Amino acid sequence: MLKRRKNETGWTSAQTLSEALPFIQRYSGRPIVIKFGGNAMGDAELTQKFAHDVVLLKQFGLRPVIVHGGGPQIGSMLKKLNIKSEFVDGLRVSDMETVGVAEMVLSGAINKSIVQAINLEGGRAVGLSGKDANLITAKAKDAKLGFTGEPVSIDVSVIDVLASADPGFIPVISPISGGEDGASYNVNADTAAGVLAAALKASRLMLLTDIEGVMDKDKNLLTNLSIQDALGLIEDGTAQGGMIPKLTTATDAVKAGVEAVVILDGRRAHGLLVELFTDQGAGTLIR
């Protein structure tokens, strides 16, 4: 069983490549779905470090699949356009105008900036959205949320094709998805990452965010959670705002067969490598 210790340093000082080899072998050839989001995407240096680590995962034989959000960037663009926006339980209410802006920001500027960052680090990234090859088909989640969507079907064949190419490609996926009604839907990026991880039978789903992990009521990091623990944090009000869809995604993914989900700080240098290739891990592990 993977041990998780506190108060240890990161990848470069705590782990040599030879010590990491058992972990590399454990994940070799297996899909790792990584949700990249939060303010880290607005920081060029953090994006470059993230891209470097993703390319390293690919070189080690893992199959990284990137799903990205872009809430802060969408909010900034909506503000510039004088379009009001509100949230309900951590989800953005999306009318037709808002979802149009979300698609422009997510499937356009953000998606291509991540693709370019990975390619500059020596990877071979390809940008997609949920609309491509019917990757994610969605419907309205709730009438009061407008065009905020929830997935109803997943077709990962395009990801399988990209992974099987020689050399394999790294998919970078915007969560904007199409509906059977012809509408565009703004699917929460955590939710999109979760359903893709389940469909791919991923060994890990990594949810990168702006905090260290899941906190208790006293703001102490919780390093290990069961499904019941995670749901309890929602029920008793400890988890609020954007943490609610993250924990919901995590529990749904584990129930659907994903080995484990990790919620960790995307601003931490080499956090992905520390989590995957060291004993102590990073953030909160849910399994």
C-alpha positions in Angstrom: 0.0 0.0 0.0 1.3 3.5 -0.9 2.5 5.2 2.3 2.0 9.0 2.7 4.3 10.8 5.1 4.2 14.4 6.1 7.0 16.9 6.4 9.1 15.7 3.6 10.7 17.7 0.8 10.0 17.4 -2.9 11.1 15.3 -5.8 14.6 16.5 -6.5 15.9 16.3 -2.9 14.0 13.3 -1.6 14.0 10.8 -4.4 16.5 9.5 -6.9 15.5 8.0 -10.2 16.5 4.5 -9.0 14.3 4.9 -5.9 11.4 6.1 -8.2 11.8 3.1 -10.5 9.2 0.8 -8.7 6.7 3.6 -9.0 7.4 4.2 -12.6 7.0 0.5 -13.3 3.7 0.6 -11.4 2.2 3.2 -13.7 3.9 2.3 -17.0 1.5 2.1 -19.9 -1.5 3.2 -17.8 -3.5 6.3 -18.3 -3.1 9.1 -15.8 -5.8 11.8 -16.1 -4.6 15.2 -14.9 -6.9 18.2 -14.4 -4.9 21.4 -14.7 -6.7 24.5 -13.5 -6.9 27.4 -11.2 -4.5 30.4 -11.1 -1.5 28.2 -12.0 -2.6 28.4 -15.6 -2.2 32.1 -15.6 1.4 31.9 -14.5 3.8 31.2 -17.3 6.5 29.7 -15.1 4.1 27.3 -13.4 2.7 26.3 -16.7 6.2 25.6 -18.1 7.0 23.5 -15.0 3.8 21.6 -15.4 4.5 21.0 -19.1 8.0 19.7 -18.3 6.6 17.2 -15.7 3.9 16.0 -18.1 6.5 15.3 -20.8 8.6 13.5 -18.2 5.6 11.3 -17.4 5.3 10.4 -21.0 9.0 9.7 -21.3 8.7 7.3 -18.3 6.1 5.3 -20.2 2.9 6.7 -18.6 -0.1 7.9 -20.6 -0.9 11.4 -19.4 -4.2 12.9 -20.5 -4.7 16.5 -19.6 -8.1 18.1 -19.0 -8.0 21.8 -18.2 -10.3 24.4 -16.7 -10.0 28.1 -16.8 -12.4 29.7 -14.4 -10.3 32.8 -13.5 -9.7 33.4 -17.2 -13.4 33.1 -18.1 -14.3 35.4 -15.2 -11.8 38.0 -16.4 -13.1 37.9 -20.0 -16.7 38.1 -18.8 -15.8 41.1 -16.7 -14.2 42.8 -19.7 -17.3 42.2 -21.7 -19.6 43.5 -18.9 -21.3 40.1 -18.6 -22.5 39.3 -15.1 -21.8 35.8 -13.8 -22.8 33.9 -10.7 -22.1 30.5 -9.1 -24.4 27.9 -7.5 -22.6 25.2 -5.4 -19.3 25.9 -7.1 -20.7 25.7 -10.7 -20.9 28.7 -13.0 -24.4 29.6 -14.2 -24.0 29.7 -18.0 -26.5 31.4 -20.3 -25.9 31.3 -24.1 -23.7 34.4 -24.0 -21.6 33.0 -21.1 -21.1 29.6 -22.7 -20.0 31.3 -25.9 -17.3 33.2 -24.0 -16.3 30.0 -22.1 -15.8 28.2 -25.3 -13.7 31.0 -26.8 -11.5 31.1 -23.7 -11.3 27.4 -23.0 -11.1 25.7 -26.4 -9.2 28.6 -27.8 -6.5 30.6 -26.0 -6.1 28.3 -22.9 -6.1 25.0 -24.8 -3.6 26.1 -27.3 -1.3 27.7 -24.7 -1.1 24.4 -22.8 -0.5 22.5 -26.1 2.3 24.9 -27.0 3.9 24.7 -23.6 4.1 20.9 -23.7 5.4 21.0 -27.3 8.1 23.4 -26.3 9.2 21.0 -23.6 9.7 18.2 -26.2 6.3 16.6 -26.0 3.7 16.0 -28.8 0.5 17.5 -27.5 -2.8 17.7 -29.4 -5.6 20.1 -28.4 -9.2 18.7 -28.3 -12.5 19.7 -26.8 -15.4 17.5 -25.6 -17.0 18.2 -29.0 -14.2 16.5 -31.0 -15.1 13.0 -32.1 -18.1 13.0 -29.7 -15.6 12.7 -26.9 -18.1 14.1 -24.3 -21.8 14.4 -25.1 -23.6 16.5 -22.5 -27.0 17.8 -21.5 -28.2 20.6 -19.2 -27.4 19.8 -15.6 -30.1 21.9 -14.2 -32.5 24.5 -15.7 -31.3 27.1 -13.2 -27.7 26.7 -14.4 -28.5 27.3 -18.1 -26.0 25.8 -20.4 -23.9 24.3 -17.6 -23.7 20.7 -18.7 -23.3 17.2 -17.3 -21.9 14.4 -19.4 -24.3 11.8 -20.6 -22.0 9.7 -22.8 -18.2 9.3 -23.4 -16.3 8.0 -26.4 -12.6 7.8 -25.7 -11.7 6.2 -29.1 -9.9 9.4 -30.2 -7.7 9.3 -27.1 -6.9 5.7 -27.7 -5.9 6.4 -31.3 -3.6 9.3 -30.2 -2.0 7.1 -27.5 -1.4 4.2 -29.8 0.4 6.4 -32.4 4.2 6.1 -32.5 5.4 8.2 -30.9 2.2 8.7 -28.8 0.5 12.1 -28.4 -0.5 13.8 -25.3 -4.2 14.9 -25.4 -5.1 18.3 -24.0 -8.8 18.5 -23.5 -11.2 21.5 -23.1 -14.4 20.5 -21.2 -16.7 22.4 -23.6 -19.0 19.7 -25.0 -21.8 19.3 -27.5 -25.3 18.1 -26.8 -27.6 16.0 -28.9 -29.7 19.1 -29.2 -26.9 20.9 -31.0 -26.1 23.2 -28.1 -22.7 23.8 -26.5 -22.4 23.0 -22.8 -19.9 24.3 -20.3 -19.0 21.1 -18.4 -17.1 21.5 -15.1 -13.5 20.6 -15.8 -13.3 18.4 -12.7 -16.4 16.5 -13.8 -15.1 16.1 -17.3 -11.8 14.8 -16.0 -13.6 12.3 -13.7 -15.7 10.7 -16.4 -12.8 10.5 -18.8 -10.7 8.9 -16.1 -13.4 6.3 -15.5 -13.9 5.6 -19.2 -10.1 5.2 -19.7 -9.8 3.0 -16.5 -7.1 5.3 -15.3 -4.9 4.3 -12.5 -4.9 7.9 -11.2 -7.0 11.0 -11.5 -5.0 14.1 -10.4 -7.0 17.2 -9.6 -4.6 20.2 -9.5 -6.0 23.2 -7.7 -5.0 26.3 -5.8 -4.8 24.8 -2.3 -2.7 22.1 -0.7 -5.6 19.6 -0.7 -8.7 18.9 1.2 -8.9 20.7 4.6 -10.8 19.9 7.8 -12.8 22.5 9.7 -9.5 23.7 11.4 -7.8 24.1 8.0 -5.5 21.1 8.5 -4.6 19.0 5.5 -6.4 15.7 5.2 -4.0 13.3 3.5 -6.2 10.2 3.2 -9.9 9.9 2.7 -12.3 7.1 2.0 -15.4 7.6 -0.2 -17.5 7.9 3.0 -15.1 10.4 4.5 -15.3 12.6 1.4 -19.0 12.5 1.2 -19.2 13.3 4.9 -17.2 16.5 4.3 -19.9 17.7 1.8 -22.8 16.7 4.1 -21.5 18.4 7.2 -20.6 21.6 5.3 -16.8 21.3 5.7 -16.4 21.3 1.9 -17.7 24.4 0.3 -17.6 26.1 -3.1 -15.4 24.6 -5.7 -14.3 21.8 -3.4 -17.8 20.3 -3.6 -17.6 19.3 -7.3 -14.0 18.1 -6.7 -15.0 15.7 -4.0 -18.1 14.6 -5.9 -15.9 13.9 -8.9 -13.4 12.0 -6.8 -16.0 9.7 -5.2 -17.8 9.1 -8.5 -14.5 8.2 -10.2 -13.4 5.8 -7.5 -16.8 4.1 -7.6 -16.4 3.8 -11.3 -13.1 2.0 -11.1 -10.4 4.6 -11.0 -7.8 3.3 -8.5 -7.4 6.6 -6.6 -8.0 10.3 -6.9 -5.6 12.9 -5.7 -6.4 16.6 -5.0 -3.2 18.6 -4.8 -1.7 22.0 -5.2 -0.9 22.8 -8.8 1.4 25.6 -7.7 3.8 23.2 -5.9 6.9 22.5 -7.9 7.0 19.0 -9.3 3.9 18.1 -7.2 2.8 15.5 -9.8 6.2 13.7 -9.6 6.2 13.8 -5.8 2.7 12.2 -5.7 3.3 9.5 -8.3 6.9 8.6 -7.7 7.6 9.0 -3.9 6.3 7.4 -0.7 5.1 10.6 0.9 2.8 11.7 -1.9 1.3 15.2 -2.1 -2.2 16.6 -1.3 -5.2 14.4 -0.4 -5.6 10.8 -1.6 -9.1 9.5 -2.0 -9.7 5.8 -2.6 
